[in-house]
Amino acid sequence: MPPTGTENPWQQGCPPHEIRLWRFSLPLRQALSMPGHTLTRREGLLLEWCRPRADSLWSEISPLPGFSRATLARCHQQVRQILEQDGPLPDRLLRLPMETAPEVCFGLEAGRLQWSGQLPPAAPVPRCRLIRHDDALDIAADRASPCFKLKVGRDALATDIDRIRRVTARLTEGQQLRLDANRSWTLEQAETLCRAIDHRRIQFIEEPLPAGSDYLSWWSRTGIPFAWDETLRETMAPDLRTPGLGALVVKPMLTGLSRAGMLIQQARQLGIPVVLSAAYESNLTLDFHARLVHDWDLRGPQGLDTFGIFARALLTPILSQPEHRTLPVTPHAELEYLGCWT
């Protein structure tokens, strides 16, 4: 069951005796384009949860430039303020100010959940393969992937239609395509595109319309389900009964873990599929996400195919994605130490 944020993770045992804060920087194989940003490295913070006579636990705080409201510097400032509060360390970890950034909430909540000892080990989960650039021709050789995700909306509508047709023509029986439009189309443009492509191969279109758009007539005009991602972070009470809503794309790093859990519970009650999605975090968090998928019994391919862009793993090889386990590892000695709290 997803966490609600009210659980006390140390009721059954001792709390961490200290938490250390580190900063990491991982190189990327290729530049990553984000709105207003181009990343060549992925930077973030690590919380090391120290246990007596046992290995440390790790949780990550990594705002994603272009999508996160908080900067890495702001997250660093907030987590220090939380850890430097008065009172016992366990109380400080549970007492988060209302203005705490979702990424900081995630780092603290993920550490607390791991401390509870309730999560299964990291293991592979079905993933939706992310089609990068123009590698659509590779689909023909990839018979194992149950679905693919294609970014659209950056080019002319005719170009997107052509790319979608080329990709769907290469799908095998049972494979489906998810489109991510990043809020690029008007409803009229979306209607034109949906009339020109094969509906049977499209699982959903993620965030097709600009922020604040009315989706009430989407289903009647397009006939293809849509999915919400950014909308879930910008609207505290999105109407999950909107006709045509085909999935929630939930990014725990950008929503906070507790809010992600609440969204998943609401979706489950209404029978709406959930896609747990990464925000280009390190292998440590991708393994944590895989543990969540198993623990929360999420079905279908998940949005965790983001690690292929990384040139190195962090602290340990990735456990949930066997094809990347031989990647070089950035060791503990290359982390930047930022402080320790007891």
N, C-alpha and C positions, 0 to 999 in steps of 0.2 A: 504494500500500500504506500503511495507517495506520502512524503512527510507533510505535516500541516504546520510545522514551525513551533508547536507547543511541546514537543517531546523533550524530556531531559535525558541527554545521552549518557550521563554518568550515574544514573540511579542504581545500576547494577554493578558498578565498579568505581575505581578512582578516576578523577579527571586528570588531564595532562599536567605534569609538574612544571613544564615550561613550554613556551612557543617561541620559535625562532623565525625571523623574517628574512627572506632572501630575494634577490632580484636575478632574473635570468634573461638571456638573449640568445635566440636560436636562429641560425641562418636558414633562408629559404632557397630552394632550388631555382626558383624564378620569381620575378617581381609579382606581387599580389596587388591588384587594383581594387581599391575601396573608394567609396564616394569622398572625393577631396583628398585622398591619400594614396600613395604607392608604397607598399611595404617590401623591403628586402630582408627584414629580420622580424621575428615575432618576439615581442618583449612582454614580460609580466612579472608578477610577484609570486613567491611560494611561501606558504606557511608550513613550517615543520613542527608537527605535534609530537613532542618527545615523551616516550613511555619508559618507565623503569624496566630494565632487563629485557627490552624488546626493541625491535626496529622502529624507527620513526614512521609516522603517517604523514602524507603530504597532501596539501590542497592548494589550488591555484586561484589567483586573481588576475585576470587578463582582459581588460577592456579592449574592444575591437575598434580601432580608429575608423571613423566614418559611420559607425553604428552605435557606439556607446556614447552616452552624454558625458560620462566622467572620463577624465584623462588618467593615465597611469600615475602621474604625480598626485592627483586628487585622491585616488584610491590608496596610495601610500600614506598620505596624510590622514585619511579617515581610519585606516586600520591601526595606525599608531595611536590615534586618539582613543579608540576603543580599548586597545590593550593597555593604555596608560591610565585608564580610569581607576578610581579607588575601589577597594574591596577585593574579595577572593577572585582568582583567575576564572573559575567556572562561572561566576556571576557576570563577569565582564564579557565573557563569550556569548552569553545569552541576552545581554542587555544592549541591543543595537538601537541607536538613534533613528528616528523616522526618516531622516535625510540620507541615511546610509546608501551608497551606490549599490545597485543590484550585484555588480561584480564582487564587491566586498562581502555582501550578504552570502553570495554563493561560496566564496572561499571559506568563510566561517561555518556555514551550514554543511558544506561538503566534509569538512574536517570533523565536525560533530557527528555526522551520520556514520562516517567510517569508524569513529571511536566507539560507536554503539555496538560494533561487531555483527551487525545484522545483514550486511551485504554479502552476496556470493562472490567467489573469485572472479577475476576478469577472464572472459572467454569470448571467442568470436560471436558476432551477431550478424544477421542479414543486413547488408548495407545497400543503399541506393548509390550507384556509381555516378560520380560527378564528371560530366563531360567537359574537359578543359579545352579552351580555344577551339580548334577545328579538327579534333581527333575523332570525329564522328565515324570515320571509316573503320576505326578499331572495334566498333560495336560488333561487326560481323564475326570477329574472332572471340568475343567475350560471351560465351554461352551460359556461363554460371551466374551472371548478375541478373537478379529478378527485375530490376528496373534501373533507369538512368535519369539523371537530372540535367537539363539543358538550360543555360542562362539565355534569356531573350530580352528584347526591349532596348538593346543598345544600338541597333541598326534600323534601317528602314523596314517597314512592315513587310514589304515584298521579300526582303532578304531573310527575315525571320521565318516567313512561310516556307521559303525554299529550304532553309536549314531543317525545319521541323519535318518537312516531307522526306528529306534525305535520311534523317535519323529514323523515322518511323518505318521507312522502307527496309531498313536493315534489322529491325527487331524480329526476333523469333517468336514462335507461339508461346504465349504466357508472359512475355516481357512487356513492360509498360514504360511510358515516358512521363516524367514530371517536368513541367515548365516553371521557371522562375523569372517573372517579368520585372521584378523590382519597381513596381508602381509606375510603369512607363507608358501605359496606354489609356486613352479615353475609352468609355464604354463602346462607342461607335467603332473605334479601331479594333478593340477586342472582338466585337461582333463580326467584323470583316475577316479577321484572322480565323476565328472559330469556324466560320462557314467554309474556309479553304483547306482545312486539315482533317485528318481522319480521327473522329472522336473516339473510336474504339481503342486506340492505342494511348490516349492521354488520360492519366490518372487524375491530375488536377493541375491548375495554373496557380502558382503561388503569387500573391500580392499583385494582381494585374493592374489595378486602378490606383490613381494618386491618393495620397493620404486624405482621410476624411470623406472619401467617396461613399455614396449610397449603393449598397449591393442588393437592394430589394428586388430589382428587375434583372439582375445578372443571369440567373438560371433560365428565365423565360426567353432571354435574348441570345444566349450563347449555347446552352445545353451541355456545357462542360463544367464540372465542379471547380470551385476555387478553394484556396487555402490561405489562412492568415498566419503571418509571422510577425512583422513589425507592428501590426495592428494590436496584437496581444500585449505588446509592451507599452503602447501609447494609450490604450483604452482600458481602464480598470474593470469595466463590466461590458465586454463586447457581447453582442447578441448572438449566441451560439445556435440559435434557432433560425438564423437567416437562411432562406431557401438556397440550395446549391453549395452550402459550406461542406466541403469534402474532407477536410483535415485541418488539424492544428499543427503548425510547425513550431515546436517549443524549444527555445535555446536557454537552458538553465543558467549558463554563464551570464546572459544578458537580462534575464528576468529575476534572478535569485532562485535558489533551489526550492524554497517553500512556496513561492508563487507558481513555479513550474508544476509542483505537485498539486496545487489547488486547481490549476487549469486542466491537468490530466484527469483529476477526479470529476470535474464538471463535464468534460468531453465523454468520459466513460459512461456517465449517467445518461447521456443523450445518444450514445452509440456512434460518436464521431471518432474516426481514427486519429491517432496521435503519432507524429514523427518527432522523435528526439533528435535534435540537430546540434551540431558542433558550431563553434564560432572561432575556428582555427586555433584551438588550444593545443597544448603540448600533449605528448603521449600519455602523461600521467592522468590528465582529465579525460582523454578519449577512453582509457581503460576504466575510469570511474563511470563514464557514461554507459559503457558496455555492462558494467555491474548493475547500473540502474535499470537498463532495459530488461535484464533477467529478473531483477527483484520486483519491478513494477509490472512484469508480464506484458510488456508492450509487443504487439504483433506487427509483422510486416517489415520491410526494409527501412532502416533508420538512416538519418542524414549525418552519418559519421565518416564519410569518405573524404576527409580533408587533410589527412596526414601525408599524402603523396607529394605535397608541395614542400615538405620539410627536408632539409639536408642532414639533420641530426636529431636524435632522440634526447630526452632529458633524463639524466640520472640512471635510467634503466631502459632496456629494450621494451618496445611496446608488446603487450601480451595479447591483446584482443585482435591484432591484425598481423597474422603470421607472415605475410608477404613483405612486411617492413621490419622484421625483427633483426635483420643484419645491418641496419643503419648504424653509423657511428654514434657513440653516446657522449654527450657533454657531461663530464664528471662533476661531482660536488665541489671540487677545488675551483671550478670556473664560475661558481655562483658568487654574486656580490652580497656580502653579509650586511644586514641593515639593523639588527638588534635582536634582543632576547628579553622575554617577559616571564615572570613567575607569579 
